[in-house]
Amino acid sequence: MKMNNAKNREPLTDTQLLMSITIVIFVVMYLIAMIFLGGGFLHAQQIFDMLNDNASLIIVSCGLTIVMIGGGIDISVGAVTSLVVMSCVLYLNNGGNILVSIFLAVGIGLAFGLVQGFLISYLEIQPFIVTLAGMFFARGMTTILSVNPQKADHEGFAKLRDAKIEINALGYTAKNGNLVPARMELGVVVALACVVLIFILLKYLRLGRNFYAMGGNQQSALMLGINVKRTRFLSYILSGLLSGISGYVFMLHTGAGNATNAAGMEMNAIASSIIGGTLLTGGVGNVAGTFFGTLTLTTIKKIVVSSGLNDPWWQSITTGGMLCFFILLQSVVLSKRSKKKKQ
């Protein structure tokens, strides 16, 4: 019976395999950091700090993963996040309402998703060109709103920003004997909710399967009766929506707006998606992998800093090296799997 069960067990899909590799590499890297570097890596708060600092990046990466699975790209996400932050900060500082500011953030993200999605899907303009224009437009609008940094002084928002979820069971005892609980920001809850919802969308809903079909082979998707234009349009709407949510979460973390906010976030989001097992060619990817891709990217940066290499270029070099490593790894693994299938 056991032999029959082993034979009948379905092999891992490309998406599952690449995601598994990412998770294993993350766990191994973190264990190595715990053994050889110690310090903060020995406390659960290190994981929570990684999540607190990268909640907005996780959300943006989820949106970019959807677009990349469908065979597209969106490099405007960082600039849209920055525009959302500045718009909401200025609105709140002028006596705005917190609930309305959330709708403002979502509205800005949806507006970019709608316009860019329409140009790409129905006018068939290259995604890179459209989203590049969107990036420049969003950055320009952010600068027009304010060149100088703006701190959110809204009393109600300050309470929301400072709110923390404390978990005593995962805390640690300080040198003075006091218990220091693990602290998680509200933005992390939003990010985790986005990961779960997008995971369900991609795995269990018809729209998610359409994204994979469209990215895998557009002609085959058309033959299956999938409305490719509408599906691509919806992928950019979701990316825009998540960029808007990301902007508000970013503001919850920093409490301020700046023209340079989220600079380079789009590149980090692409890197997180690729490290998580999403292929630039489309058809393969998973937000669970993207989540661990973000953690892997953050872990290697923290390892570099903990090793005494504090200069910013070392983080860029290691990020580039990690990205090349995962792209080569994906290429080798998928090439071998393809040869086995042909045999």
PAGU-311526 format. One record per residue (C-alpha): y, x, z negated; chain; residue number from 1. Coordinates in nm, 2 decimals. Each point is the difference from the previous one (the first is absolute). Layout:
BEGIN
NUTOR        Y        X        Z   chain   resi
NUTOR        Y        X        Z       A    NUM
...
% end
This chain:
BEGIN
NUTOR        Y        X        Z   chain   resi
NUTOR     0.00     0.00     0.00       A      1
NUTOR     0.24     0.28    -0.09       A      2
NUTOR    -0.07     0.17     0.33       A      3
NUTOR     0.07    -0.32     0.19       A      4
NUTOR     0.32    -0.06    -0.18       A      5
NUTOR     0.12     0.35     0.08       A      6
NUTOR    -0.08    -0.05     0.36       A      7
NUTOR     0.17    -0.34     0.02       A      8
NUTOR     0.31     0.13    -0.18       A      9
NUTOR     0.30    -0.01     0.25       A     10
NUTOR     0.17     0.33     0.06       A     11
NUTOR     0.35     0.05    -0.11       A     12
NUTOR     0.27    -0.10     0.26       A     13
NUTOR     0.25     0.27     0.11       A     14
NUTOR     0.26    -0.17    -0.23       A     15
NUTOR    -0.23     0.01    -0.30       A     16
NUTOR    -0.11     0.35     0.06       A     17
NUTOR     0.35     0.14     0.03       A     18
NUTOR     0.12    -0.19    -0.30       A     19
NUTOR    -0.30     0.13    -0.21       A     20
NUTOR     0.09     0.36     0.10       A     21
NUTOR     0.35    -0.05    -0.11       A     22
NUTOR    -0.10    -0.14    -0.34       A     23
NUTOR    -0.25     0.29    -0.06       A     24
NUTOR     0.26     0.26     0.09       A     25
NUTOR     0.26    -0.16    -0.23       A     26
NUTOR    -0.25    -0.01    -0.29       A     27
NUTOR    -0.11     0.36     0.06       A     28
NUTOR     0.37     0.12     0.02       A     29
NUTOR     0.09    -0.18    -0.32       A     30
NUTOR    -0.30     0.13    -0.19       A     31
NUTOR     0.09     0.36     0.12       A     32
NUTOR     0.36    -0.06    -0.12       A     33
NUTOR    -0.13    -0.12    -0.34       A     34
NUTOR    -0.23     0.30    -0.04       A     35
NUTOR     0.22     0.28     0.11       A     36
NUTOR     0.36    -0.13    -0.06       A     37
NUTOR    -0.06    -0.24    -0.30       A     38
NUTOR     0.34    -0.11    -0.14       A     39
NUTOR     0.10    -0.35     0.13       A     40
NUTOR    -0.31    -0.03     0.21       A     41
NUTOR    -0.20    -0.05    -0.31       A     42
NUTOR     0.19    -0.32    -0.09       A     43
NUTOR    -0.03    -0.34     0.17       A     44
NUTOR     0.38    -0.01     0.01       A     45
NUTOR    -0.01     0.25     0.28       A     46
NUTOR    -0.17    -0.26     0.22       A     47
NUTOR     0.25    -0.26    -0.11       A     48
NUTOR     0.29     0.23     0.07       A     49
NUTOR    -0.14     0.06     0.35       A     50
NUTOR    -0.01    -0.38     0.05       A     51
NUTOR     0.35    -0.06    -0.15       A     52
NUTOR     0.15     0.26     0.23       A     53
NUTOR    -0.18    -0.11     0.31       A     54
NUTOR    -0.02    -0.38    -0.03       A     55
NUTOR     0.25    -0.06     0.28       A     56
NUTOR    -0.18     0.26     0.22       A     57
NUTOR    -0.33    -0.18    -0.06       A     58
NUTOR     0.15    -0.33     0.12       A     59
NUTOR     0.16     0.15     0.31       A     60
NUTOR    -0.33     0.18     0.08       A     61
NUTOR    -0.19    -0.33    -0.01       A     62
NUTOR     0.24    -0.14     0.26       A     63
NUTOR    -0.03     0.31     0.21       A     64
NUTOR    -0.38    -0.01    -0.02       A     65
NUTOR     0.00    -0.35     0.14       A     66
NUTOR     0.22     0.11     0.30       A     67
NUTOR    -0.21     0.32     0.06       A     68
NUTOR    -0.33    -0.19    -0.02       A     69
NUTOR     0.14    -0.22     0.28       A     70
NUTOR     0.08     0.31     0.21       A     71
NUTOR     0.38     0.01    -0.07       A     72
NUTOR     0.24     0.20    -0.21       A     73
NUTOR     0.31    -0.08    -0.21       A     74
NUTOR     0.23     0.29    -0.10       A     75
NUTOR     0.28    -0.23    -0.12       A     76
NUTOR    -0.16    -0.09    -0.33       A     77
NUTOR     0.18     0.27    -0.21       A     78
NUTOR     0.34    -0.09     0.14       A     79
NUTOR    -0.06    -0.37    -0.06       A     80
NUTOR    -0.10     0.07    -0.36       A     81
NUTOR     0.32     0.20    -0.04       A     82
NUTOR     0.21    -0.29     0.14       A     83
NUTOR    -0.17    -0.25    -0.23       A     84
NUTOR     0.07     0.21    -0.30       A     85
NUTOR     0.37     0.05     0.08       A     86
NUTOR     0.05    -0.37     0.10       A     87
NUTOR    -0.16    -0.13    -0.32       A     88
NUTOR     0.18     0.24    -0.23       A     89
NUTOR     0.34    -0.09     0.14       A     90
NUTOR    -0.09    -0.38    -0.01       A     91
NUTOR    -0.10     0.02    -0.37       A     92
NUTOR     0.31     0.21    -0.09       A     93
NUTOR     0.21    -0.27     0.15       A     94
NUTOR    -0.14    -0.27    -0.24       A     95
NUTOR    -0.31    -0.09     0.20       A     96
NUTOR    -0.31    -0.18    -0.12       A     97
NUTOR    -0.33     0.19    -0.04       A     98
NUTOR    -0.21    -0.26     0.17       A     99
NUTOR     0.24    -0.01     0.30       A    100
NUTOR     0.00     0.38     0.02       A    101
NUTOR    -0.38    -0.01     0.04       A    102
NUTOR     0.04    -0.25     0.28       A    103
NUTOR     0.26     0.23     0.15       A    104
NUTOR    -0.24     0.29    -0.01       A    105
NUTOR    -0.28    -0.20     0.17       A    106
NUTOR     0.25    -0.14     0.25       A    107
NUTOR     0.12     0.34     0.12       A    108
NUTOR    -0.36     0.12     0.04       A    109
NUTOR    -0.10    -0.31     0.19       A    110
NUTOR     0.30     0.02     0.23       A    111
NUTOR    -0.10     0.36     0.10       A    112
NUTOR    -0.36    -0.11     0.04       A    113
NUTOR     0.09    -0.30     0.22       A    114
NUTOR     0.24     0.19     0.23       A    115
NUTOR    -0.21     0.31     0.04       A    116
NUTOR    -0.32    -0.20     0.03       A    117
NUTOR     0.15    -0.22     0.27       A    118
NUTOR     0.13     0.30     0.20       A    119
NUTOR    -0.34     0.18    -0.02       A    120
NUTOR    -0.23    -0.29     0.04       A    121
NUTOR     0.17    -0.23     0.25       A    122
NUTOR     0.24     0.24     0.19       A    123
NUTOR    -0.27     0.27    -0.01       A    124
NUTOR     0.24     0.28    -0.10       A    125
NUTOR    -0.16     0.31    -0.15       A    126
NUTOR    -0.04    -0.03    -0.38       A    127
NUTOR     0.13     0.35    -0.07       A    128
NUTOR     0.32    -0.07     0.19       A    129
NUTOR     0.06    -0.33    -0.16       A    130
NUTOR    -0.07     0.11    -0.35       A    131
NUTOR     0.20     0.32     0.05       A    132
NUTOR     0.30    -0.21     0.09       A    133
NUTOR    -0.07    -0.22    -0.30       A    134
NUTOR    -0.01     0.31    -0.22       A    135
NUTOR     0.34     0.12     0.12       A    136
NUTOR     0.15    -0.35    -0.03       A    137
NUTOR    -0.12    -0.05    -0.35       A    138
NUTOR     0.12     0.35    -0.11       A    139
NUTOR     0.34    -0.07     0.16       A    140
NUTOR     0.03    -0.34    -0.17       A    141
NUTOR    -0.09     0.16    -0.34       A    142
NUTOR     0.28     0.25     0.05       A    143
NUTOR     0.25    -0.27     0.10       A    144
NUTOR    -0.08    -0.20    -0.32       A    145
NUTOR     0.08     0.31    -0.21       A    146
NUTOR     0.01     0.37     0.05       A    147
NUTOR     0.00     0.07    -0.38       A    148
NUTOR    -0.30    -0.06    -0.23       A    149
NUTOR     0.01    -0.35    -0.17       A    150
NUTOR    -0.16    -0.07    -0.33       A    151
NUTOR    -0.12    -0.35    -0.08       A    152
NUTOR     0.20    -0.11    -0.30       A    153
NUTOR    -0.13    -0.36    -0.01       A    154
NUTOR    -0.11    -0.07    -0.36       A    155
NUTOR    -0.30    -0.23     0.10       A    156
NUTOR    -0.12     0.25     0.26       A    157
NUTOR     0.03     0.29    -0.26       A    158
NUTOR    -0.25    -0.19    -0.23       A    159
NUTOR    -0.24    -0.05     0.30       A    160
NUTOR     0.03     0.37     0.10       A    161
NUTOR    -0.06     0.12    -0.36       A    162
NUTOR    -0.30    -0.23    -0.06       A    163
NUTOR    -0.33     0.19    -0.04       A    164
NUTOR    -0.36    -0.11    -0.04       A    165
NUTOR    -0.14     0.21    -0.29       A    166
NUTOR    -0.38     0.07    -0.03       A    167
NUTOR    -0.08     0.14    -0.34       A    168
NUTOR    -0.37     0.06     0.09       A    169
NUTOR     0.10     0.25     0.27       A    170
NUTOR     0.27     0.18    -0.20       A    171
NUTOR    -0.03     0.33    -0.18       A    172
NUTOR     0.10     0.14    -0.34       A    173
NUTOR     0.30     0.23     0.00       A    174
NUTOR     0.03     0.32    -0.20       A    175
NUTOR     0.19    -0.19    -0.27       A    176
NUTOR    -0.29    -0.24    -0.04       A    177
NUTOR     0.16    -0.30     0.16       A    178
NUTOR    -0.18    -0.20     0.27       A    179
NUTOR     0.17     0.01     0.34       A    180
NUTOR    -0.12    -0.30     0.20       A    181
NUTOR    -0.05     0.02     0.38       A    182
NUTOR     0.29    -0.17     0.17       A    183
NUTOR     0.00    -0.17     0.33       A    184
NUTOR     0.31    -0.15     0.19       A    185
NUTOR     0.01    -0.35     0.14       A    186
NUTOR     0.02     0.15     0.35       A    187
NUTOR    -0.35     0.13    -0.04       A    188
NUTOR    -0.13    -0.35    -0.06       A    189
NUTOR     0.17    -0.12     0.32       A    190
NUTOR    -0.14     0.30     0.19       A    191
NUTOR    -0.36    -0.07    -0.12       A    192
NUTOR     0.04    -0.37     0.09       A    193
NUTOR     0.11     0.10     0.35       A    194
NUTOR    -0.30     0.23     0.04       A    195
NUTOR    -0.24    -0.27    -0.11       A    196
NUTOR     0.15    -0.27     0.22       A    197
NUTOR     0.01     0.22     0.31       A    198
NUTOR    -0.36     0.11    -0.07       A    199
NUTOR    -0.11    -0.37    -0.01       A    200
NUTOR     0.20    -0.07     0.32       A    201
NUTOR    -0.16     0.29     0.19       A    202
NUTOR    -0.35    -0.05    -0.12       A    203
NUTOR    -0.05    -0.37    -0.03       A    204
NUTOR     0.26    -0.19     0.22       A    205
NUTOR    -0.01    -0.05     0.37       A    206
NUTOR     0.35     0.15     0.04       A    207
NUTOR    -0.12     0.33    -0.15       A    208
NUTOR    -0.30     0.01     0.23       A    209
NUTOR     0.24    -0.06     0.29       A    210
NUTOR     0.20     0.31    -0.10       A    211
NUTOR    -0.31     0.21     0.01       A    212
NUTOR    -0.11    -0.15     0.34       A    213
NUTOR     0.34     0.06     0.15       A    214
NUTOR     0.02     0.36    -0.12       A    215
NUTOR    -0.35     0.08     0.10       A    216
NUTOR     0.02    -0.13     0.36       A    217
NUTOR     0.28    -0.22     0.12       A    218
NUTOR    -0.18    -0.12     0.31       A    219
NUTOR    -0.31    -0.10    -0.19       A    220
NUTOR     0.22    -0.18    -0.25       A    221
NUTOR     0.15    -0.20     0.29       A    222
NUTOR    -0.34    -0.08     0.13       A    223
NUTOR    -0.10    -0.13    -0.35       A    224
NUTOR     0.29    -0.25     0.02       A    225
NUTOR     0.23     0.18    -0.24       A    226
NUTOR     0.37    -0.05     0.06       A    227
NUTOR     0.09     0.37     0.00       A    228
NUTOR     0.38    -0.04     0.02       A    229
NUTOR     0.01    -0.24    -0.29       A    230
NUTOR    -0.23     0.22    -0.21       A    231
NUTOR     0.21     0.31     0.06       A    232
NUTOR     0.31    -0.21    -0.08       A    233
NUTOR    -0.15    -0.10    -0.33       A    234
NUTOR    -0.09     0.36    -0.09       A    235
NUTOR     0.36     0.10     0.03       A    236
NUTOR     0.12    -0.30    -0.20       A    237
NUTOR    -0.24     0.10    -0.28       A    238
NUTOR     0.13     0.36     0.02       A    239
NUTOR     0.36    -0.12    -0.03       A    240
NUTOR    -0.09    -0.24    -0.28       A    241
NUTOR    -0.17     0.28    -0.20       A    242
NUTOR     0.30     0.24     0.07       A    243
NUTOR     0.23    -0.26    -0.16       A    244
NUTOR    -0.23    -0.03    -0.30       A    245
NUTOR    -0.02     0.38    -0.02       A    246
NUTOR     0.38     0.02    -0.01       A    247
NUTOR     0.02    -0.23    -0.30       A    248
NUTOR    -0.28     0.19    -0.18       A    249
NUTOR     0.18     0.33     0.08       A    250
NUTOR     0.32    -0.14    -0.15       A    251
NUTOR    -0.20    -0.11    -0.31       A    252
NUTOR    -0.11     0.37    -0.04       A    253
NUTOR     0.33     0.18     0.06       A    254
NUTOR     0.25    -0.27    -0.09       A    255
NUTOR     0.24     0.13     0.26       A    256
NUTOR     0.09     0.00     0.37       A    257
NUTOR     0.07     0.30     0.21       A    258
NUTOR     0.05     0.06     0.37       A    259
NUTOR    -0.29     0.26    -0.02       A    260
NUTOR    -0.24    -0.23    -0.19       A    261
NUTOR    -0.35     0.01     0.13       A    262
NUTOR     0.08     0.28     0.24       A    263
NUTOR    -0.33     0.11     0.16       A    264
NUTOR    -0.19    -0.29    -0.14       A    265
NUTOR    -0.13    -0.10     0.35       A    266
NUTOR    -0.15     0.34     0.04       A    267
NUTOR    -0.17    -0.01    -0.34       A    268
NUTOR    -0.12    -0.35     0.08       A    269
NUTOR    -0.16     0.12     0.33       A    270
NUTOR    -0.15     0.30    -0.18       A    271
NUTOR    -0.14    -0.23    -0.28       A    272
NUTOR    -0.15    -0.23     0.26       A    273
NUTOR    -0.16     0.28     0.20       A    274
NUTOR    -0.14     0.17    -0.31       A    275
NUTOR    -0.14    -0.34    -0.11       A    276
NUTOR    -0.20    -0.02     0.32       A    277
NUTOR     0.23    -0.19     0.24       A    278
NUTOR    -0.02     0.13     0.36       A    279
NUTOR     0.32     0.03     0.21       A    280
NUTOR    -0.20    -0.13     0.29       A    281
NUTOR    -0.06    -0.34    -0.18       A    282
NUTOR    -0.30    -0.21    -0.09       A    283
NUTOR    -0.09     0.20    -0.31       A    284
NUTOR     0.16    -0.01    -0.35       A    285
NUTOR     0.00    -0.17    -0.34       A    286
NUTOR     0.28    -0.05    -0.26       A    287
NUTOR    -0.24     0.11    -0.28       A    288
NUTOR    -0.02     0.33     0.18       A    289
NUTOR     0.37     0.01     0.05       A    290
NUTOR     0.05    -0.06    -0.38       A    291
NUTOR    -0.22     0.30    -0.08       A    292
NUTOR     0.17     0.19     0.29       A    293
NUTOR     0.33    -0.04    -0.18       A    294
NUTOR    -0.15     0.12    -0.33       A    295
NUTOR    -0.16     0.30     0.18       A    296
NUTOR     0.33     0.09     0.15       A    297
NUTOR     0.17    -0.03    -0.34       A    298
NUTOR    -0.27     0.19    -0.18       A    299
NUTOR     0.03     0.30     0.23       A    300
NUTOR     0.37     0.01    -0.05       A    301
NUTOR    -0.03    -0.01    -0.38       A    302
NUTOR    -0.26     0.28     0.02       A    303
NUTOR     0.24     0.21     0.20       A    304
NUTOR     0.28    -0.06    -0.26       A    305
NUTOR    -0.23     0.06    -0.29       A    306
NUTOR    -0.11     0.33     0.16       A    307
NUTOR     0.36     0.12    -0.03       A    308
NUTOR     0.09    -0.05     0.37       A    309
NUTOR     0.31    -0.21    -0.07       A    310
NUTOR     0.18     0.07     0.33       A    311
NUTOR     0.01    -0.32     0.21       A    312
NUTOR    -0.13     0.17     0.31       A    313
NUTOR    -0.34     0.06    -0.17       A    314
NUTOR    -0.05    -0.37    -0.03       A    315
NUTOR     0.08    -0.04     0.37       A    316
NUTOR    -0.24     0.28     0.09       A    317
NUTOR    -0.28    -0.15    -0.20       A    318
NUTOR     0.06    -0.35     0.13       A    319
NUTOR    -0.01     0.13     0.36       A    320
NUTOR    -0.32     0.20    -0.08       A    321
NUTOR    -0.16    -0.31    -0.16       A    322
NUTOR     0.09    -0.21     0.30       A    323
NUTOR    -0.15     0.25     0.25       A    324
NUTOR    -0.31     0.03    -0.22       A    325
NUTOR    -0.06    -0.38     0.00       A    326
NUTOR     0.07    -0.04     0.37       A    327
NUTOR    -0.25     0.28     0.08       A    328
NUTOR    -0.25    -0.15    -0.25       A    329
NUTOR     0.03    -0.35     0.15       A    330
NUTOR    -0.04     0.15     0.35       A    331
NUTOR    -0.32     0.19    -0.09       A    332
NUTOR    -0.16    -0.28    -0.20       A    333
NUTOR     0.06    -0.26     0.27       A    334
NUTOR    -0.11     0.23     0.28       A    335
NUTOR    -0.33     0.07    -0.18       A    336
NUTOR    -0.05    -0.37    -0.06       A    337
NUTOR     0.07    -0.08     0.37       A    338
NUTOR    -0.26     0.26     0.11       A    339
NUTOR    -0.26    -0.15    -0.24       A    340
NUTOR     0.06    -0.35     0.14       A    341
NUTOR    -0.06     0.12     0.35       A    342
NUTOR    -0.33     0.17    -0.08       A    343
% end
